[in-house]
Amino acid sequence: MSHTVFPAIARGRVHRWGGATLLVVRCDTLGRRAPWSLPPLFTPAERHVFRGLPAWRQAEWGVGRLLAKSVVSWATGLPLAEVEILPRADGSPRVSVPGLHVSISHTTHHVAAVTAPGAVGVDLCETAAAPAVGRAAAHVLVPEERRLTGEVPELLTAAWALKEATVKADRRGLFGEAPRRVRILALTPPTLSGDRRTLVRSAGTATLAVVVGGDGRDG
């Protein structure tokens, strides 16, 4: 496959795509440094979760939830303080707004959040991580999918992000059989097996993937 550069997504701006509402920003725009204090708009239950996290995790968790609350607020018109996002038993985020799903992704430099009426997953993968992705690809990519990447860093990170966004939408783990059950049929344009809509964009130094659809495992 020839080298392909994915279209760029404007960071810091809310996007609507495929029924989903999406926002990706650089971490430094949200001040992701520890120690990190939650703004007043977080609920008591969210603060309880935050305080139970190790110090190194609090900033990442807080920034991700702040972005997700902002996306839900933008999509619904609810004030930020009325949007609550708490972890399910499996660790995936649950939003307090009935009928909405959320997904969050972090890298060293970026954070993304998406909400949609049905199952949805988002993942970011820094292009610099392509060598590590290549070494770990055997766990999530079948040989036919690996051939699609052609060892091109942007395609490797896109394939990884698509798989991770898919298992997030399905609320399943990355290192099991789940990622192999959904096949990447093409990367340009991104196409998955099953009734799923896919988006891949360049987000500065990262590759962004969004997957809408899947079983969602409500509850």
C-alpha positions as CSV (number, residue, x, y, z in Angstrom):
1,M,0.0,0.0,0.0
2,S,1.3,3.4,-0.8
3,H,2.0,6.0,1.9
4,T,-1.2,7.8,2.9
5,V,-1.6,10.8,5.1
6,F,-5.0,10.9,6.8
7,P,-6.9,14.2,6.7
8,A,-6.2,16.4,9.7
9,I,-8.8,17.1,12.4
10,A,-8.9,20.6,14.0
11,R,-7.9,20.2,17.6
12,G,-9.8,22.2,20.2
13,R,-13.0,22.4,18.1
14,V,-16.1,20.3,18.6
15,H,-16.9,18.0,15.6
16,R,-20.1,16.2,14.6
17,W,-19.7,13.0,12.7
18,G,-21.8,9.9,12.2
19,G,-24.2,10.9,15.0
20,A,-21.2,11.4,17.4
21,T,-19.9,14.5,19.0
22,L,-16.1,14.6,19.2
23,L,-13.4,16.8,20.7
24,V,-9.6,16.3,20.7
25,V,-7.1,18.7,22.4
26,R,-3.5,18.9,23.3
27,C,-3.0,18.1,27.0
28,D,-1.1,21.3,27.6
29,T,-4.2,23.3,26.8
30,L,-5.9,21.7,29.8
31,G,-3.0,21.9,32.1
32,R,-2.4,18.2,32.6
33,R,0.2,18.3,35.4
34,A,0.2,16.7,38.8
35,P,-0.9,17.7,41.4
36,W,-4.2,18.5,39.7
37,S,-7.3,19.8,41.4
38,L,-10.9,19.2,40.1
39,P,-12.8,22.3,39.2
40,P,-16.1,23.0,41.2
41,L,-18.2,21.6,38.3
42,F,-17.3,18.0,39.2
43,T,-19.9,16.2,41.3
44,P,-19.3,14.7,44.8
45,A,-19.3,11.2,43.3
46,E,-16.7,12.2,40.7
47,R,-14.6,13.8,43.4
48,H,-14.8,10.6,45.4
49,V,-13.4,8.6,42.5
50,F,-10.7,11.2,41.8
51,R,-9.5,11.1,45.4
52,G,-9.2,7.3,45.3
53,L,-6.8,7.4,42.4
54,P,-3.0,7.5,42.8
55,A,-1.5,10.9,42.4
56,W,0.1,10.1,39.0
57,R,-3.3,9.0,37.6
58,Q,-5.4,11.9,38.9
59,A,-4.4,14.5,36.3
60,E,-5.0,12.2,33.4
61,W,-8.4,11.1,34.8
62,G,-9.5,14.6,35.6
63,V,-8.5,16.0,32.2
64,G,-10.3,13.2,30.4
65,R,-13.5,13.5,32.4
66,L,-13.5,17.3,32.0
67,L,-13.2,16.9,28.2
68,A,-15.9,14.3,28.1
69,K,-18.3,16.4,30.3
70,S,-17.7,19.3,27.9
71,V,-18.6,17.2,24.9
72,V,-21.7,15.9,26.5
73,S,-22.7,19.4,27.6
74,W,-22.1,20.7,24.0
75,A,-24.2,17.8,22.6
76,T,-27.1,18.1,25.0
77,G,-27.1,21.7,26.2
78,L,-26.8,20.6,29.8
79,P,-24.6,22.6,32.2
80,L,-21.3,21.0,32.9
81,A,-22.1,20.5,36.5
82,E,-25.2,18.5,35.6
83,V,-23.2,16.0,33.6
84,E,-21.7,13.2,35.7
85,I,-19.3,10.5,34.3
86,L,-18.5,7.6,36.6
87,P,-16.8,4.3,35.9
88,R,-18.7,1.1,35.4
89,A,-17.6,-2.1,37.1
90,D,-15.5,-2.9,34.0
91,G,-13.8,0.5,34.1
92,S,-15.5,2.0,31.1
93,P,-17.1,5.5,31.6
94,R,-20.8,5.8,32.1
95,V,-22.5,9.2,31.5
96,S,-25.5,10.2,33.6
97,V,-27.6,11.3,30.5
98,P,-29.9,8.5,29.5
99,G,-29.3,7.0,26.1
100,L,-25.8,8.5,25.7
101,H,-22.5,6.7,25.6
102,V,-19.0,8.2,26.1
103,S,-15.5,7.2,25.3
104,I,-12.2,8.8,26.3
105,S,-8.6,8.4,25.1
106,H,-5.3,9.8,26.3
107,T,-1.7,9.9,25.1
108,T,1.3,11.8,26.5
109,H,0.4,14.8,24.3
110,H,-3.3,14.5,23.5
111,V,-6.7,13.7,25.0
112,A,-10.0,12.9,23.1
113,A,-13.6,12.4,24.1
114,V,-16.6,11.4,22.1
115,T,-20.3,10.9,22.9
116,A,-23.0,9.2,20.8
117,P,-26.6,7.8,21.3
118,G,-25.2,4.3,20.8
119,A,-22.0,2.3,21.2
120,V,-19.0,4.5,20.5
121,G,-15.2,4.2,21.0
122,V,-12.3,6.6,20.5
123,D,-8.6,6.0,20.5
124,L,-5.5,8.1,20.0
125,C,-2.1,6.6,19.1
126,E,1.0,8.8,18.8
127,T,2.9,8.2,15.5
128,A,6.1,7.9,17.5
129,A,4.7,4.8,19.0
130,A,4.6,3.0,15.7
131,P,7.7,0.8,16.4
132,A,6.1,-0.4,19.7
133,V,2.8,-1.0,17.8
134,G,4.6,-3.0,15.2
135,R,6.1,-5.3,17.9
136,A,2.7,-5.7,19.6
137,A,0.6,-6.0,16.5
138,A,0.6,-9.8,16.5
139,H,-1.7,-9.6,19.5
140,V,-4.5,-7.6,17.7
141,L,-3.8,-7.8,14.0
142,V,-4.2,-10.8,11.8
143,P,-1.7,-11.2,8.9
144,E,-4.1,-9.8,6.3
145,E,-4.5,-6.6,8.5
146,R,-0.8,-6.3,9.0
147,R,-0.3,-6.3,5.3
148,L,-2.6,-3.4,5.0
149,T,-0.3,-1.3,7.1
150,G,2.8,-1.8,4.9
151,E,4.9,-0.9,8.0
152,V,3.9,2.8,7.4
153,P,3.9,4.5,10.8
154,E,0.6,6.3,10.2
155,L,-1.1,3.2,9.0
156,L,0.3,1.1,11.9
157,T,-1.0,3.6,14.4
158,A,-4.4,3.8,12.5
159,A,-4.8,0.1,12.6
160,W,-4.0,-0.1,16.3
161,A,-6.3,2.9,17.1
162,L,-9.2,1.3,15.1
163,K,-8.9,-2.0,17.0
164,E,-8.8,-0.2,20.4
165,A,-11.7,2.1,19.5
166,T,-13.7,-1.0,18.5
167,V,-13.1,-2.9,21.7
168,K,-14.0,0.3,23.7
169,A,-17.2,0.6,21.8
170,D,-17.9,-3.1,22.6
171,R,-16.6,-2.7,26.2
172,R,-14.2,-5.6,25.8
173,G,-10.5,-6.0,26.4
174,L,-7.8,-5.4,23.9
175,F,-5.6,-8.4,24.6
176,G,-8.1,-11.2,24.2
177,E,-10.0,-12.6,21.2
178,A,-12.3,-9.6,20.9
179,P,-10.0,-7.4,18.6
180,R,-9.6,-10.3,16.2
181,R,-13.3,-10.9,15.8
182,V,-13.7,-7.5,14.1
183,R,-11.6,-7.3,10.9
184,I,-10.1,-4.2,9.3
185,L,-11.0,-4.5,5.6
186,A,-9.3,-1.4,4.5
187,L,-7.4,1.6,5.9
188,T,-7.9,4.1,3.1
189,P,-10.8,4.7,3.6
190,P,-11.0,2.9,7.0
191,T,-13.5,0.0,6.8
192,L,-14.4,-2.6,9.4
193,S,-16.4,-5.7,9.2
194,G,-19.9,-5.6,10.7
195,D,-22.3,-2.7,11.1
196,R,-19.7,-0.1,12.3
197,R,-18.9,3.4,11.0
198,T,-15.3,4.5,11.2
199,L,-13.3,7.7,11.1
200,V,-9.5,8.1,11.1
201,R,-7.8,11.5,11.2
202,S,-4.4,12.9,11.9
203,A,-4.4,14.9,15.2
204,G,-1.0,16.6,15.2
205,T,1.5,14.0,16.4
206,A,-1.2,11.4,16.9
207,T,-3.6,9.3,14.9
208,L,-7.2,9.4,15.9
209,A,-9.8,6.7,15.4
210,V,-13.5,6.8,16.2
211,V,-15.8,3.8,15.8
212,V,-19.6,4.1,16.1
213,G,-21.7,1.0,16.4
214,G,-21.2,-2.4,18.1
215,D,-22.9,-4.3,20.8
216,G,-22.3,-1.6,23.5
217,R,-23.1,-4.1,26.3
218,D,-25.6,-1.7,28.0
219,G,-25.7,-1.9,31.7
